[in-house]
C-alpha cells in the first residue's frame, strides 16, 4: 500500500470487523422478509432470494471467523438489527457514479418484495464501479459507498495488523458441504499465512455479493454453491437485477403495517 495511506489502530480494525458482521447480518432478515412475502414459493424469484440468503449466512460465518482470528470480542455482539434508518455503514451517494438515481424509490424498512425492496436489494449489492482506483479510505465506518469499498478498506486495515492473527480461534465451517470447492472457510494459520486465508474469505464474500470488474465477472468455481443453486456463477447483484427486470414482480401477501393490538 502507498505510504500516504493513514495508519489504522487495532481498535479501528476491530470496529470495522464488527461492522462487517453487522452489515452481513442485517441483510438476512431483510431478504427473508421480502422472500416470504411471495405467494407462490415455486416462483423463480423465491428460489433466487433463498440462494442469496444462504450465501449471506455464509458471509456472517466468514466475517465472524475473520474477526475471531484478530481476537475481536464477539460475546454478546449480536443484537436485533434496526430497520428503517438506512443500511448500516453505507452511504450510496458516495459511490461514483451514484446508483441512487437508478434504484429509486428504495426503503430500508422491512417489507414485501415490491419496487422499494428490490431496489434496495440492488443498492446493497451494488458493485464498486471505480475499478482499479485503489483503496478508498474513510474516517468513519458510515461513509462507504458500497460493500465492496467497505471490504477493500477493511482488507487494508487488516494487512497492517497481520501479526495479531491467530488461527483456530473460534472458527466454524457450517456451510462447507454446500461449497464443494471452497474447503478452507476458516483461519487455521497465524500472522502472514493467516492473512492469506483472510484475503481468501473476503474474496468469497465480495465475489458472491457484488462481483468483480463492475459486476460483470462470474463467481469463480472455488466460491460457487455446488449443491442447490441453479445459477451458482451469478453474483447477488445480478440475481437481484434479474428479479427487478421481470415484466411483473411475483404476487405478494399484503399485511397491515401497524396492526391493532385489540
C-alpha positions, 0 to 999 in steps of 0.5 A: 500500500502507498505510504500516504495511506493513514495508519489504522489502530487495532481498535479501528480494525476491530470496529470495522470487523464488527461492522462487517458482521453487522452489515452481513447480518442485517441483510438476512432478515431483510431478504427473508422478509421480502422472500416470504412475502411471495405467494407462490414459493415455486416462483423463480424469484423465491428460489433466487432470494433463498440462494442469496440468503444462504450465501449471506449466512455464509458471509456472517460465518466468514466475517465472524471467523475473520474477526475471531482470528484478530481476537475481536470480542464477539460475546454478546455482539449480536443484537436485533438489527434496526430497520428503517434508518438506512443500511448500516455503514453505507452511504450510496451517494458516495459511490461514483457514479451514484446508483441512487438515481437508478434504484429509486424509490428504495426503503430500508424498512422491512417489507414485501418484495415490491419496487422499494425492496428490490431496489434496495436489494440492488443498492446493497449489492451494488458493485464498486464501479471505480475499478482499479482506483485503489483503496478508498479510505474513510474516517468513519465506518458510515461513509462507504459507498458500497460493500465492496469499498467497505471490504477493500478498506477493511482488507487494508486495515487488516494487512497492517495488523497481520501479526495479531492473527491467530488461527483456530480461534473460534472458527466454524465451517457450517456451510462447507458441504454446500461449497464443494470447492471452497474447503478452507472457510476458516483461519487455521494459520497465524500472522502472514499465512493467516492473512492469506486465508483472510484475503481468501474469505473476503474474496468469497464474500465480495465475489458472491455479493457484488462481483468483480470488474463492475459486476460483470465477472462470474463467481469463480468455481472455488466460491460457487454453491455446488449443491442447490443453486441453479445459477451458482456463477451469478453474483447477488447483484445480478440475481437481484437485477434479474428479479427487478427486470421481470415484466411483473414482480411475483404476487405478494401477501399484503399485511397491515403495517401497524396492526391493532393490538385489540 
